[in-house]
């Protein structure tokens, strides 16, 4: 093949340009340096293309190459110049993942071992266990203890005799005197609202809510801390509040007004300033209470004296 190329006056570069084969591969084929060539199938293809470019019989050239260089019994080599290098980052990621999994497994194993070796918590104090162990013979139980006192809001302090004095006299001076006496004796005990006598006349002993005095007939006064809800005929809430002892509410003079009392003996009703007793638990008709108000007393009007017409003066006629 080298002789035919030189006879035709072609260089290796001319043949390389025509066949698209590297010039080094063409020189290796001419000199039979097979170690510099790729695998055998590629080399046979190069020989066929080289012979075709020189105008020779391509198959005869291939048979001649195979006869001069028999096929060895070895696997095909990779093409020259190609390397298969693995990505080093992939190996690093695999190693880190294995280390992480191993750390998690070791941590779980250590936690389980610590939980198994820890002593169980004591269910009873040592002295109680000793007392139970040493107790022997019959055990006698004493009388049952009284029920504990309920934790509720303490009853506000009420000045003893204040309401009685206000009901008896109704004057501001008497009330002020009672208050001063109570201030000098702060150790006085509060009186049970259920044991105190009910005043027969309304006497304010705290804030008074609701309608003005001249626009209300029914007044509801709390004898002890309680809640009061007043609703209209359509169910709308006119008043809802937690009243302290002595505070009162003047109900409007409307039809269908009801008062909802949540505790027995906690609210006293006054109609036109006069006591009507305690309201029972539940809804109470304020309209019916207002109907019990006494009719206003109308003072009789004295008849008017008849008018006296003055006499006309008479003039004496001249004689």
Order of alpha helices (4+ residues) and beta strands (2+ residues): alpha-alpha-alpha-alpha-alpha-alpha-alpha-alpha-alpha-beta-beta-beta-beta-beta-beta-beta-beta-beta-alpha
